[in-house]
Amino acid sequence: MPIGVLYSHFTERGGAENVILKQVDMLHHRGYDVKCYFAYVDKRLVKPASNPHCYVDDYFGRGIPNFKTARILMSLPLAPLTTRKLADASVLICHGYGPGPWIGYVQKKMRGMKYVSYIHFLPRMFHLNSDEAKLWRFDKTRNTVYLLGRISEPLVKEMDFLGVSNSDEVLVNSSLTGRRVKQVYGVDSRVCYPPVDTRVFRRLDEKEVMRLRKQFGWPLIFSSGRIVAIKRWEWLIEILARVKKTFPSVMLAIAGEAPQGGEAYISKLERLAEELGVRENVKFLGFRSPEELVQLYNVADVYAYPTPMEDFGLGPVEAMACGTPAVVWNDGGGPCETTVEGVTGFRARPYDVNDFAEKITKAFDMDKQSMGNSLHQFVERRFSCEKHLETLENSLKAL
């Protein structure tokens, strides 16, 4: 069964992109002929020598200007032009939001092709309040997409609705996203949690952890993700200031890179840390490889996730797979589905930074040495690659 996996752009290794590449890799090893396609591909991210099974291509080919914003926007009106590149596929996995489900719908109408839509989140330009939208529009591409989406809202909404509602099956990354899909599109969906490779994200030898700990001290709070304002990193700085009152030596390590032009936001965070007297307690680590993330997850005493109403949130689950409890907001977001109160971590009152700080100090008291294996097993049972692939395969076989 030749399979095409679609998404709008491959310009970073964010949560959606990692799910897509992992899907391709797993399906390939299962024996499927599979390839992933994007409107725009940043060639610097394509490293076939290090990951030969993740075949990456664009779905337009030549003739379309090779600019990210132009290619993403043209994906809606020029969806029929993707037929040539997708000719060998017999089924599509269309990741949305974005043009993926719409292309699936067009191919279904033109060629009778069946497609599965995998929804990570709903279109941001239509389903964020004004304050959230300002934070989301942190680069030129997002701003352009947002503005044009609002100008042509009735048409784009209809295309988005047709793409998702006519899917042969809809998969979602969390129950929260499933409820949103039901409300907006009126269709039922199946939860297919993003895959966590529990062979990679695992507990390390205690001697290695103790050696690594010397770089940070105790206690250590760790967090990770893109350094953009919508992730609300300033809340974590404020939380750190409160934790420091009880634990003066506390350290906060944040792994993740800022997008181009995001230096101003990091400077803002550094100024806030200075004002709150915690500048020496914060380390911005920049991009870290999966291997380095595993080390940081293991060394940390707690993983803190400040993003509100996150659709899923891989960080807390990866941390748990490494034996580290997480603290998240109890706001009904995806992390509420992965963080079991008092078992795999704690959920703080939204968006009470004092309560979040108290939950972090409670997590410091959890015995990582004795509970680490149970945390890893919890992730294996619910969020492993095998669980994801099982759900995905069942959906493909049912088409």
Summary of the structure (lengths in Angstrom):
residues: 399
radius of gyration: 21.2
end to end distance: 11.4
largest distance: 64.4
contacts: 1365
relative contact order: 0.11
helix: 48%
strand: 17%
